[in-house]
Amino acid sequence: MRILDEVNDSGRVIIAIDEAQNLRGRLGNELLSLMAHCYDYCRNVTFIVTGSEAGLLNDFLRIDDPESPLYGRHVEEVRIERFSRELSLDFLREGFRQVGINPPVEVLEYAVDKLDGVVGWLTEFGHRCAMIGEARASIVDDVLELAARATINELSHFSREYVTVLEAIAKGYERWGEIKGYLEERRKRVIYDAELRRYLTALEKRSYIARVDR
């Protein structure tokens, strides 16, 4: 903390931590304590924490937990939701304009249809096109392959039940009873409500699924 006090005296400083939800145990608690100290005493130090799994990030910060060092502190939250089709097109058009690329309309539409408004993958597509100076549909396919590999790698750490729940939703089973029935059929056993709730909550916190209406 003494070092941060000295940093504060030197002028405006921003400390950014990516994928902060992966911090655990003692290291995570010490970081929360440092952030709370800077909130109270270091006006020139600002922390920006980011994460692709919003629910787990909130669990890490524990803003509403009276035992958390950050409890009672004001936190500005910025959520980047999935872009609409029109916003995705505008996002790509503006990005390509800034790097001097005039992409074919059919390539833009193909990218938007396949990448489904996910900002990170739209950005990856634009970056790869900028590197070679043109926009190609084949680059969309490369990004899709990268996304698939990343997802499969992440899911490999989950139990079969989590993967089966995602499989059910991907097949169009979106209601509680439908997902539960599909899971019971595949696993050949009774699935209790508390168990299914645990699966859905974990997947939602990791941003694999989103709750719509109820």
Secondary structure, DSSP 8 states (H G I E B T S, - for coil): -HHHHHHHHHS-EEEEETTGGG--HHHHHHHHHHHHHHHHH-TTEEEEE--S-HHHHHHHH-TT-TTSTTTT------------HHHHHHHHHHHHHHTT----HHHHHHHHHHHTT-HHHHHHHHHHHHHHTS--HHHHHHHHHHHHHHHHHHHTTS-HHHHHHHHHHHTT--SHHHHHHHHHHHHTS---HHHHHHHHHHHHHTTS------
